[in-house]
Amino acid sequence: MLGYRMKNRRKELGLTQSELAADICEQSQISKIENNDYAPSSDILYKLSKRLNVSMEYFFDNNIEDSQTNLTQFKELADNLLKKRDFNALKYLLEVKIENDVVITSQDAIYIEWLKAIITYNVKGQKNEAIKRLEKVAKDVKEEHSFYLEFWNVLSSFYFENGEIEKYKRSFLNNIKQAEKLDLTFIDNFQLLIKIRYNYARFLVKNKETPIAIREILEVIDICKKYHSSYLLADLFCLLADIGESFLTETEIEDYYNKALILYKVYDNDLMYLSLKEYLSKS
């Protein structure tokens, strides 16, 4: 089962054996594992599972069905809606998923609970209930879970937005410490780091720590430029415009908002584009 599932998962993600093995083990070891000629150590298997975005139980649990591709597609759809902050569509997607499928691993169960909490917070407006849901399952979230940092980043954001500042600070310090270990050549890892630092920048803006906030925002923008990514760049421009109202000219503020509008439009983020349009029309 180990060799079969590792090969299938690697191909599903479009990785070569060399790409999977990079900085973990030799390419020949991957070949041997997939041919059931080699049993890797737990340390190597853990690192491989992280790169493949699965838990270690995925390789051995007979109860895990071969519907992993469908689950991956569901997660891709869910992640896309999360990026667009289209929580109503996410609610509908999750309802369809639950109605038609059975959660097949403990990791999947936590992932679904995570999505439910996001919907509880953003659609139903039940902020304390959402936080309680996440705190309840937090002890079961393991570092090998593919959404480990995503989970804690969302909980951190909820703490911040709900005014639980000390809890937010503790969570952020843990998140950024874990994020610094990520291989940023993987797009999911890169986007996660940007997301964590973007939320920290929001925290600084809200708490009127203007000089630190500006440095943080500009540093994150530079990281985006370095990796030729526009991920959350529009949101960062909006933050600069928001924080600059006391010292930027109207033209400079308008320029940052217009840059954000262009990016929202280019990447078909209609929800954020129209929301910003409406905001600017009233200002």
C-alpha positions as CSV (number, residue, x, y, z in Angstrom):
1,M,0.0,0.0,0.0
2,L,2.8,2.4,0.8
3,G,4.5,2.2,-2.6
4,Y,1.2,2.3,-4.5
5,R,-0.2,5.3,-2.6
6,M,3.1,7.3,-2.7
7,K,3.4,6.8,-6.5
8,N,-0.3,7.8,-7.1
9,R,-0.1,10.8,-4.8
10,R,3.2,12.0,-6.4
11,K,1.7,11.7,-9.9
12,E,-1.5,13.5,-8.7
13,L,0.6,16.5,-7.7
14,G,2.7,16.4,-10.9
15,L,6.0,15.7,-9.1
16,T,8.9,13.7,-10.4
17,Q,10.7,11.3,-8.2
18,S,13.6,13.7,-8.0
19,E,11.4,16.6,-7.0
20,L,9.8,14.5,-4.3
21,A,13.2,13.4,-3.0
22,A,14.8,16.8,-3.0
23,D,16.6,17.5,0.3
24,I,14.9,14.5,1.9
25,C,16.5,11.4,0.4
26,E,17.9,10.0,-2.8
27,Q,15.8,9.7,-5.9
28,S,16.7,6.0,-6.0
29,Q,15.1,5.6,-2.6
30,I,11.8,6.9,-3.9
31,S,12.0,4.5,-6.7
32,K,12.6,1.6,-4.3
33,I,9.7,2.7,-2.0
34,E,7.3,2.9,-4.9
35,N,8.4,-0.6,-6.1
36,N,8.0,-1.9,-2.5
37,D,11.8,-2.7,-2.3
38,Y,12.6,-0.3,0.5
39,A,11.0,0.6,3.8
40,P,11.9,4.3,4.7
41,S,12.6,5.5,8.3
42,S,9.8,7.3,10.1
43,D,11.7,10.5,9.7
44,I,12.0,10.3,6.0
45,L,8.4,9.1,5.6
46,Y,7.2,12.1,7.7
47,K,9.1,14.6,5.5
48,L,7.7,12.9,2.3
49,S,4.2,13.0,3.7
50,K,4.6,16.8,4.4
51,R,5.7,17.3,0.8
52,L,2.8,15.3,-0.6
53,N,0.4,17.1,1.7
54,V,-1.0,14.0,3.3
55,S,-0.8,12.5,6.8
56,M,1.4,9.5,7.4
57,E,-1.8,7.4,8.0
58,Y,-2.7,8.0,4.4
59,F,0.0,5.4,3.4
60,F,-1.2,2.6,5.8
61,D,-4.9,3.1,6.7
62,N,-7.0,0.5,4.9
63,N,-10.1,2.6,5.6
64,I,-8.8,5.4,3.3
65,E,-10.5,4.9,0.0
66,D,-9.1,5.6,-3.4
67,S,-11.2,8.7,-3.6
68,Q,-8.3,10.9,-2.7
69,T,-8.4,12.7,-6.1
70,N,-12.0,13.7,-5.5
71,L,-11.0,15.0,-2.0
72,T,-8.1,16.9,-3.5
73,Q,-10.5,18.5,-6.0
74,F,-12.8,19.5,-3.3
75,K,-10.0,21.1,-1.3
76,E,-8.8,23.0,-4.4
77,L,-12.3,24.4,-4.8
78,A,-12.6,25.2,-1.1
79,D,-9.2,26.9,-1.1
80,N,-10.1,29.0,-4.1
81,L,-13.3,30.2,-2.5
82,L,-11.4,31.0,0.7
83,K,-8.9,33.1,-1.3
84,K,-11.9,35.0,-2.8
85,R,-13.6,35.2,0.6
86,D,-16.8,33.9,-1.0
87,F,-18.0,32.2,2.2
88,N,-21.6,31.8,1.0
89,A,-20.4,29.7,-2.0
90,L,-18.1,27.8,0.4
91,K,-21.1,27.0,2.6
92,Y,-22.9,25.6,-0.4
93,L,-19.9,23.6,-1.5
94,L,-19.5,22.1,2.0
95,E,-23.2,21.2,2.2
96,V,-23.0,19.3,-1.1
97,K,-19.8,17.5,0.1
98,I,-21.3,16.4,3.3
99,E,-24.5,15.2,1.6
100,N,-22.7,13.1,-1.0
101,D,-19.6,11.9,0.8
102,V,-18.4,10.3,3.9
103,V,-15.4,11.7,5.8
104,I,-12.8,9.0,5.6
105,T,-10.0,10.0,7.9
106,S,-9.5,11.8,11.2
107,Q,-7.6,14.4,9.2
108,D,-10.5,15.0,6.9
109,A,-12.9,15.3,9.8
110,I,-10.8,18.1,11.3
111,Y,-10.5,19.8,7.9
112,I,-14.3,19.7,7.5
113,E,-14.7,21.1,11.1
114,W,-12.3,23.8,10.2
115,L,-14.4,24.8,7.2
116,K,-17.6,24.7,9.3
117,A,-16.0,27.1,11.8
118,I,-15.0,29.5,9.0
119,I,-18.6,29.5,7.8
120,T,-19.9,29.9,11.4
121,Y,-17.7,32.9,11.8
122,N,-18.2,34.6,8.4
123,V,-21.7,33.7,7.3
124,K,-23.6,33.1,10.5
125,G,-21.6,35.8,12.5
126,Q,-21.3,33.5,15.5
127,K,-17.7,34.4,16.3
128,N,-17.4,32.9,19.8
129,E,-19.0,29.7,18.6
130,A,-16.5,29.5,15.7
131,I,-13.6,30.0,18.0
132,K,-14.9,27.3,20.4
133,R,-15.3,24.8,17.6
134,L,-11.6,25.3,16.5
135,E,-10.3,25.2,20.1
136,K,-12.2,22.0,20.6
137,V,-10.3,20.2,17.8
138,A,-7.0,22.1,18.1
139,K,-5.4,19.4,20.3
140,D,-6.0,16.9,17.4
141,V,-4.3,19.0,14.7
142,K,-0.9,17.5,14.0
143,E,2.1,19.1,12.3
144,E,1.9,16.4,9.6
145,H,-1.6,17.5,8.6
146,S,-1.5,19.3,5.3
147,F,-3.6,22.2,6.7
148,Y,-1.8,22.5,10.1
149,L,-0.6,26.1,9.6
150,E,-3.8,27.1,7.8
151,F,-5.8,25.9,10.8
152,W,-3.8,27.9,13.3
153,N,-3.6,30.9,11.0
154,V,-7.4,31.0,10.8
155,L,-7.8,30.6,14.6
156,S,-5.2,33.4,15.1
157,S,-7.2,35.6,12.8
158,F,-10.4,34.9,14.7
159,Y,-8.6,35.8,18.0
160,F,-7.4,39.1,16.4
161,E,-10.7,40.1,15.0
162,N,-12.6,39.1,18.2
163,G,-10.3,41.3,20.3
164,E,-8.5,38.4,22.0
165,I,-5.1,40.0,21.6
166,E,-2.9,37.9,23.9
167,K,-4.2,34.7,22.4
168,Y,-3.5,36.2,18.9
169,K,0.0,37.1,19.8
170,R,0.9,33.7,21.1
171,S,-0.6,32.0,18.0
172,F,1.2,34.3,15.7
173,L,4.6,33.7,17.2
174,N,4.0,30.0,16.9
175,N,2.8,30.3,13.3
176,I,5.6,32.5,12.1
177,K,8.2,30.2,13.8
178,Q,6.6,27.2,11.9
179,A,6.3,29.1,8.6
180,E,10.0,30.0,8.6
181,K,10.7,26.3,8.1
182,L,8.7,26.1,4.9
183,D,10.1,25.5,1.5
184,L,8.9,28.5,-0.4
185,T,9.5,27.0,-3.8
186,F,6.2,25.2,-3.2
187,I,3.4,27.6,-4.0
188,D,1.1,26.5,-1.1
189,N,3.9,27.1,1.4
190,F,4.7,30.5,-0.1
191,Q,1.1,31.6,0.0
192,L,0.7,30.5,3.5
193,L,3.7,32.5,4.7
194,I,2.3,35.6,2.9
195,K,-1.1,35.0,4.5
196,I,0.4,34.8,8.0
197,R,2.4,38.0,7.6
198,Y,-0.5,39.8,5.9
199,N,-2.7,39.0,9.0
200,Y,0.1,40.3,11.2
201,A,0.2,43.5,9.2
202,R,-3.6,43.9,9.7
203,F,-3.1,43.5,13.4
204,L,-0.4,46.2,13.4
205,V,-2.6,48.6,11.3
206,K,-5.6,48.0,13.6
207,N,-3.5,48.7,16.7
208,K,-2.1,51.9,15.1
209,E,1.5,50.7,15.2
210,T,2.0,52.6,12.0
211,P,5.8,52.5,11.5
212,I,6.1,48.8,12.2
213,A,3.0,48.1,10.0
214,I,4.5,50.0,7.0
215,R,7.7,48.1,7.3
216,E,5.9,44.8,7.5
217,I,3.6,45.5,4.5
218,L,6.6,46.7,2.4
219,E,8.6,43.6,3.3
220,V,5.7,41.3,2.3
221,I,5.3,43.2,-1.0
222,D,9.0,42.7,-1.7
223,I,8.7,39.0,-1.0
224,C,5.8,38.8,-3.5
225,K,8.0,40.6,-6.1
226,K,10.9,38.4,-5.4
227,Y,8.9,35.3,-6.1
228,H,6.9,37.0,-9.0
229,S,3.6,36.5,-7.2
230,S,0.6,38.7,-6.9
231,Y,-0.9,36.6,-4.0
232,L,-2.6,39.0,-1.6
233,L,-0.8,41.9,-3.3
234,A,-4.1,43.7,-3.8
235,D,-5.0,43.4,-0.1
236,L,-1.6,44.7,0.8
237,F,-2.1,47.8,-1.4
238,C,-5.4,48.3,0.3
239,L,-3.7,48.1,3.7
240,L,-1.2,50.8,2.6
241,A,-4.0,53.0,1.5
242,D,-5.8,52.5,4.8
243,I,-2.8,53.2,6.9
244,G,-1.7,56.1,4.8
245,E,-4.8,58.3,5.2
246,S,-3.0,60.4,7.8
247,F,0.2,61.1,5.8
248,L,-0.4,60.3,2.1
249,T,-2.0,62.6,-0.4
250,E,-5.4,61.8,-1.8
251,T,-3.7,61.0,-5.2
252,E,-1.3,58.5,-3.6
253,I,-4.1,56.8,-1.7
254,E,-6.2,56.6,-4.8
255,D,-3.2,55.1,-6.7
256,Y,-2.9,52.2,-4.2
257,Y,-6.6,51.5,-4.3
258,N,-6.5,51.5,-8.1
259,K,-3.7,49.0,-8.1
260,A,-5.8,46.8,-5.9
261,L,-8.8,47.2,-8.2
262,I,-6.7,46.2,-11.2
263,L,-5.4,43.1,-9.5
264,Y,-8.9,42.0,-8.3
265,K,-10.2,42.5,-11.8
266,V,-7.3,40.6,-13.5
267,Y,-7.7,37.6,-11.2
268,D,-11.5,37.5,-11.4
269,N,-12.0,38.3,-7.8
270,D,-15.4,39.9,-8.5
271,L,-16.5,39.9,-4.9
272,M,-13.5,42.0,-3.7
273,Y,-13.5,44.1,-6.9
274,L,-17.1,45.1,-6.4
275,S,-16.7,45.6,-2.7
276,L,-13.8,48.0,-3.2
277,K,-15.7,49.8,-6.0
278,E,-18.6,50.3,-3.7
279,Y,-16.4,51.5,-0.8
280,L,-14.6,54.0,-3.1
281,S,-17.9,55.3,-4.5
282,K,-19.0,56.2,-1.0
283,S,-15.7,57.8,0.1
